[in-house]
């Protein structure tokens, strides 16, 4: 006994909000949902349709600012370490110890988060004794 549902969307530009009809076929357990509405008609979406008159969103401004500030941090830090401290090689990277340990810290954070989930107990490498 397999139950099947068919959804049929029909474009009707004059129907607002539209109407829905449900038909049951008890012989093979099939349900037909028919929706006639102007909202089923295809629409050409463009980038301007989502912008609502604004050319750039606040989230885009924040992302661009973050990338620019990060670039300034690395360039200014490298120049300072090169000419101010006389650093060479890996020492030119500002806060090298932080950036070198970051992948391990991210891994630890993900493993900790997954271990808090009910299905994540098998991923935890740390085992504690029950008190």
C-alpha positions in Angstrom: 0.0 0.0 0.0 1.8 3.0 -1.3 0.3 6.5 -0.8 1.1 9.1 -3.4 0.4 12.8 -3.5 0.4 14.8 -6.7 0.6 18.6 -6.5 -0.6 20.5 -9.6 0.1 24.2 -9.8 -1.8 26.1 -12.5 -1.1 29.7 -13.5 -4.2 31.8 -13.4 -3.3 35.5 -13.5 -6.9 36.6 -12.4 -7.0 34.3 -9.3 -5.8 36.2 -6.2 -5.1 34.5 -3.8 -6.4 31.5 -5.7 -8.3 28.3 -4.9 -7.2 24.9 -4.0 -9.1 21.6 -4.6 -8.3 18.2 -3.1 -9.3 15.0 -4.8 -8.9 11.5 -3.3 -8.6 8.3 -5.3 -9.3 5.6 -2.7 -8.5 2.8 -5.2 -4.7 3.4 -5.2 -4.5 5.8 -2.3 -3.6 8.8 -4.4 -4.3 12.4 -3.4 -4.4 15.2 -6.0 -3.9 18.8 -4.8 -4.8 21.4 -7.5 -3.8 25.0 -6.9 -5.0 27.7 -9.3 -3.4 31.1 -8.5 -1.6 34.0 -9.9 1.3 33.1 -7.6 1.9 29.9 -9.7 2.8 32.0 -12.7 6.4 32.2 -13.7 8.2 35.5 -12.8 11.4 36.9 -14.1 13.5 37.6 -11.0 16.4 40.0 -11.3 18.9 41.3 -8.8 17.0 44.6 -8.6 13.9 42.7 -7.5 15.6 41.7 -4.3 17.4 45.0 -3.5 14.2 47.1 -2.8 15.9 50.3 -4.1 19.1 49.8 -2.2 22.3 49.2 -4.1 24.2 47.5 -1.3 23.0 45.7 1.8 24.3 46.2 5.4 25.6 42.6 5.4 27.7 43.3 2.3 29.1 46.4 3.9 30.1 44.4 7.0 31.7 41.7 4.9 33.7 44.1 2.8 34.8 46.1 5.9 35.9 42.8 7.6 38.0 41.8 4.5 39.5 45.2 4.2 40.4 45.5 7.9 41.9 42.0 7.8 44.1 42.9 4.8 45.2 46.1 6.5 46.0 44.1 9.7 48.2 41.7 7.8 49.9 44.2 5.6 50.6 46.8 8.4 51.6 44.0 10.8 54.0 42.5 8.2 55.5 45.9 7.4 56.0 46.7 11.1 57.6 43.4 11.9 59.9 43.6 8.8 61.1 47.2 9.3 60.4 47.9 12.9 61.5 44.6 14.5 63.7 43.2 11.7 61.8 39.9 11.5 62.3 37.4 8.7 60.5 34.3 7.4 57.5 33.1 9.5 58.1 35.8 12.0 56.7 38.3 9.5 53.2 37.0 10.1 51.5 39.0 12.8 50.6 36.8 15.8 52.0 33.7 14.1 51.4 31.5 17.1 47.7 32.3 17.0 47.3 31.7 13.3 49.3 28.4 13.5 47.1 27.1 16.4 43.8 28.2 14.8 43.1 25.0 12.8 43.5 22.9 15.9 41.3 25.2 17.9 38.6 25.1 15.3 38.8 21.2 15.3 38.5 21.2 19.1 35.5 23.5 18.9 33.7 21.3 16.3 34.5 18.1 18.2 33.2 19.7 21.5 30.0 20.9 19.8 29.4 17.5 18.1 30.1 15.6 21.4 27.3 17.6 23.1 24.8 16.2 20.6 23.0 12.9 21.4 24.4 11.3 18.3 27.9 12.8 18.8 29.0 10.7 21.7 30.9 8.3 19.5 33.1 11.2 18.1 34.3 12.3 21.5 37.9 11.3 22.1 37.8 12.3 25.8 36.2 9.8 28.2 35.4 10.7 31.7 34.7 8.4 34.6 31.2 8.6 36.1 31.1 9.9 39.7 
